[in-house]
């Protein structure tokens, strides 16, 4: 507790300290849940939680459906294209373009497109020994755990107004 009071006396905003604590708890919790259920790259859960925890509760709920959708679309595209073409850079570039158009057509905006592109990149360009479909399913589960953990923690431990 002495460190806490030293930070406050040094002028560090209490809200920043609480936000950092909430974010750390969420990232660790999502990582551990993903590990517990046997996800091979559990760090994707933590990464997704870190993204979600940067939003307020209202914003996080509104945007997270788009994050889920983008991840699903990117994983599906990545699995299909990897199965047919392997880790092909030209096909990856084409898919990034198509994802942008698809997300705009579905009114999913830049948030979904960002998550779709990240998922596509990880599934399609990282060479693995596993089937691309398995990799895509794992990625979707890992990211979904992270999003859900971030939303849950934001609901249970909301940021307080000053």
VENVEN-V919294 format. One record per pair of residues at least 24 apart in sequence whose ideal C-beta (glycine too) atoms are under 10 Angstrom apart, sorted by sequence separation. I is the first residue (numbers start at 1). GAP is how many residues later the second one is. D is the distance in Angstrom with one decimal. If there is no record, write none. Layout:
BEGIN
I&GAP&D, I&GAP&D
END
This chain:
BEGIN
25&24&9.4, 26&24&7.8, 96&24&6.7, 119&24&7.0, 24&25&9.9, 27&25&9.9, 74&25&6.5, 77&25&8.5, 92&25&9.8, 95&25&5.7, 96&25&8.0, 118&25&8.5, 23&26&7.8, 24&26&9.5, 26&26&7.7, 27&26&7.4, 73&26&6.6, 95&26&9.4, 23&27&6.5, 26&27&5.1, 44&27&9.6, 25&28&9.2, 92&28&7.2, 96&28&9.6, 115&28&7.4, 23&29&9.5, 24&29&9.2, 70&29&8.3, 73&29&6.7, 74&29&9.5, 92&29&7.2, 95&29&7.1, 23&30&4.4, 73&30&7.2, 22&31&6.4, 23&31&7.8, 70&32&10.0, 92&32&5.4, 115&32&9.0, 20&33&9.8, 70&33&6.7, 73&33&8.3, 91&33&7.7, 92&33&6.0, 19&34&7.9, 69&34&8.3, 19&35&8.8, 73&35&8.0, 89&35&9.3, 70&36&9.8, 87&36&9.7, 88&36&7.9, 89&36&7.6, 66&37&8.6, 69&37&7.6, 87&37&6.2, 88&37&9.1, 70&38&6.4, 74&38&8.9, 78&38&9.2, 82&38&9.4, 86&38&8.7, 87&38&5.4, 69&39&5.6, 70&39&9.3, 73&39&7.2, 74&39&8.9, 77&39&7.3, 78&39&10.0, 81&39&7.9, 85&39&8.5, 87&39&7.7, 66&40&9.6, 70&40&9.4, 72&40&9.4, 73&40&9.0, 74&40&9.4, 75&40&9.7, 76&40&9.3, 77&40&9.7, 79&40&9.8, 87&40&5.4, 66&41&9.5, 67&41&9.7, 70&41&6.7, 71&41&8.5, 74&41&6.4, 75&41&8.5, 78&41&6.2, 79&41&9.6, 82&41&6.2, 86&41&8.5, 87&41&9.4, 66&42&5.3, 69&42&9.1, 70&42&3.4, 73&42&8.5, 74&42&3.6, 77&42&8.2, 78&42&4.5, 81&42&8.5, 82&42&5.0, 65&43&9.0, 66&43&6.5, 69&43&5.2, 70&43&6.3, 72&43&9.0, 73&43&4.7, 74&43&6.3, 76&43&8.8, 77&43&5.4, 78&43&7.8, 80&43&9.6, 81&43&5.8, 82&43&8.8, 66&44&8.9, 67&44&6.2, 68&44&8.7, 70&44&6.7, 71&44&4.8, 72&44&8.3, 73&44&9.8, 74&44&6.7, 75&44&4.8, 76&44&9.2, 78&44&7.3, 79&44&6.1, 80&44&9.5, 82&44&9.6, 66&45&4.4, 67&45&7.1, 70&45&3.3, 71&45&7.0, 74&45&3.0, 75&45&7.7, 78&45&2.9, 79&45&8.5, 82&45&9.6, 87&45&9.2, 63&46&9.1, 65&46&9.4, 66&46&4.2, 69&46&8.0, 70&46&4.0, 73&46&7.7, 74&46&4.2, 77&46&8.1, 78&46&4.3, 82&46&9.3, 86&46&8.6, 64&47&9.0, 65&47&8.8, 66&47&8.9, 67&47&8.5, 68&47&8.1, 69&47&8.0, 70&47&7.9, 71&47&8.0, 72&47&8.1, 73&47&8.4, 74&47&8.0, 75&47&8.7, 76&47&9.0, 77&47&7.8, 78&47&8.6, 85&47&10.0, 63&48&5.3, 66&48&9.2, 67&48&4.9, 70&48&8.2, 71&48&4.9, 74&48&8.3, 75&48&5.7, 78&48&9.7, 83&48&7.6, 84&48&9.3, 62&49&9.5, 63&49&9.1, 66&49&7.5, 67&49&9.6, 70&49&7.1, 71&49&9.8, 74&49&7.2, 75&49&9.8, 82&49&8.7, 83&49&5.2, 66&50&9.6, 70&50&9.6, 74&50&9.0, 82&50&3.4, 83&50&6.8, 64&51&9.9, 81&51&8.1, 82&51&8.4, 63&52&9.9, 79&52&8.4, 80&52&8.0, 79&53&4.7, 80&53&8.5, 82&53&7.7, 83&53&9.5, 78&54&6.7, 79&54&4.6, 82&54&8.0, 78&55&9.5, 79&55&8.5, 79&56&7.3, 80&56&8.7, 75&57&9.5, 76&57&9.3, 78&57&7.8, 79&57&3.7, 75&58&9.1, 78&58&5.5, 79&58&7.9, 77&59&8.8, 51&60&9.7, 75&60&8.4, 76&60&6.8, 79&60&9.2, 75&61&3.9, 76&61&9.9, 78&61&7.9, 79&61&9.5, 74&62&8.5, 75&62&7.3, 78&62&10.0, 51&63&9.3, 75&63&9.0, 51&64&8.6, 72&64&9.3, 75&64&5.4, 76&64&8.6, 71&65&9.7, 74&65&8.4, 75&65&4.6, 74&66&8.8, 75&66&9.5, 48&67&8.6, 51&67&9.8, 71&68&7.4, 72&68&6.0, 75&68&8.3, 71&69&5.7, 74&69&9.3, 48&70&9.6, 71&70&9.8, 47&71&9.0, 71&71&9.4, 72&71&9.2, 68&72&8.7, 71&72&4.7, 72&72&8.7, 70&73&9.4, 71&73&7.0, 44&74&9.4, 44&75&9.3, 68&75&8.2, 71&75&9.7, 67&76&7.7, 68&76&6.4, 71&76&7.9, 67&77&9.0, 44&78&7.7, 67&79&9.3, 68&79&6.2, 64&80&9.8, 67&80&5.4, 68&80&9.0, 41&81&8.5, 65&82&9.4, 64&83&5.3, 67&83&9.4, 63&84&9.6, 64&84&8.4, 67&84&9.7, 41&85&9.3, 64&86&7.7, 41&87&9.8, 60&87&8.8, 64&87&5.7, 40&88&9.3, 63&88&10.0, 40&90&8.3, 60&90&6.6, 61&90&6.5, 64&90&9.5, 60&91&5.7, 51&92&9.4, 53&93&9.6, 60&93&9.7, 61&93&8.3, 40&94&9.3, 41&94&8.9, 44&94&8.4, 48&94&7.5, 49&94&9.7, 52&94&6.9, 57&94&8.2, 60&94&5.1, 61&94&8.3, 40&95&8.8, 44&95&6.3, 47&95&8.7, 48&95&4.7, 51&95&7.7, 52&95&5.6, 55&95&8.2, 59&95&9.3, 60&95&8.5, 42&96&9.7, 44&96&9.6, 45&96&8.5, 46&96&9.0, 47&96&8.0, 48&96&7.8, 49&96&8.3, 50&96&7.9, 51&96&8.1, 52&96&8.8, 53&96&9.0, 54&96&8.9, 55&96&9.4, 57&96&9.9, 58&96&9.4, 41&97&6.7, 44&97&9.0, 45&97&4.8, 48&97&7.5, 49&97&4.3, 52&97&7.8, 53&97&5.0, 57&97&4.8, 40&98&6.0, 41&98&7.4, 44&98&3.8, 45&98&7.1, 48&98&2.6, 49&98&7.5, 52&98&2.8, 53&98&9.4, 56&98&7.6, 57&98&6.0, 60&98&10.0, 39&99&5.9, 40&99&9.8, 43&99&8.0, 44&99&5.5, 45&99&8.3, 46&99&9.3, 47&99&6.5, 48&99&5.2, 49&99&8.9, 51&99&7.3, 52&99&6.2, 55&99&7.3, 57&99&9.9, 38&100&9.4, 39&100&9.1, 42&100&6.4, 44&100&9.7, 45&100&4.3, 46&100&6.4, 48&100&8.9, 49&100&5.0, 50&100&7.9, 52&100&9.6, 53&100&7.0, 54&100&10.0, 57&100&9.8, 58&100&9.7, 41&101&6.1, 44&101&8.4, 45&101&3.9, 48&101&8.0, 49&101&4.3, 52&101&8.6, 53&101&6.6, 57&101&5.2, 39&102&6.1, 40&102&8.5, 44&102&6.6, 45&102&8.7, 48&102&6.8, 49&102&9.2, 52&102&7.0, 56&102&7.9, 57&102&7.7, 38&103&9.8, 39&103&5.0, 42&103&8.3, 43&103&9.4, 45&103&9.0, 46&103&8.8, 49&103&9.7, 56&103&6.3, 34&104&9.4, 37&104&7.8, 42&104&9.3, 45&104&6.9, 46&104&9.9, 49&104&7.7, 53&104&10.0, 55&104&9.7, 37&105&9.6, 45&105&9.5, 49&105&9.8, 56&105&9.9, 39&106&7.4, 53&106&9.7, 34&107&7.6, 34&108&5.3, 37&108&7.9, 33&109&9.8, 34&109&9.5, 36&109&9.8, 34&110&9.6, 35&110&9.9, 31&111&9.4, 34&111&4.9, 30&112&8.8, 33&112&5.5, 34&112&7.6, 30&113&9.8, 32&113&9.9, 33&113&9.0, 30&114&9.9, 31&114&8.8, 30&115&5.5, 31&115&8.4, 33&115&8.8, 34&115&8.9, 29&116&9.5, 30&116&4.6, 33&116&6.6, 29&117&9.8, 30&117&8.7, 32&117&9.5, 30&118&7.9, 31&118&8.9, 27&119&8.2, 30&119&3.6, 26&120&8.6, 29&120&5.5, 30&120&7.1, 28&121&9.6, 29&121&9.5, 27&122&8.3, 30&122&9.3, 26&123&5.6, 27&123&8.6, 29&123&8.7, 30&123&8.6, 25&124&9.5, 26&124&5.5, 29&124&7.0, 26&125&9.5, 26&126&8.3, 27&126&9.5, 23&127&8.8, 26&127&4.2, 22&128&9.6, 25&128&6.6, 26&128&7.9, 23&130&8.7, 26&130&9.9, 22&131&6.3, 23&131&10.0, 26&131&8.5, 22&132&7.8, 25&132&7.7, 22&134&9.5, 22&135&5.4, 21&136&8.9, 22&136&8.9, 22&137&7.5, 18&139&8.6, 19&140&6.4, 18&141&7.3, 18&142&7.7, 15&144&6.9, 15&145&7.4, 14&146&9.5, 15&146&9.0, 15&147&6.6, 14&148&8.8, 13&149&8.7
END
